[in-house]
Amino acid sequence: MSDSSWVEKLKAWPSDVSHVPLPATQQWWRPFHEAAQEQHLQKTYKDLREYFRQ
């Protein structure tokens, strides 16, 4: 298996996943999950800025 083939698969993977419809039980949950991820990213960014400011 060459390196390029798994790199291509890796690039294709996220878009493939986004096209998979969520089960009905997860439809309502998704916005909360995405918001939580965003908040986590913002917190991580703030923490890193604080860390490097020292």
Secondary structure, DSSP 8 states (H G I E B T S, - for coil): --HHHHHHHHHHHHHHHHTS---HHHHTTHHHHHHHHHHHHHHHHHHHHHHHH-
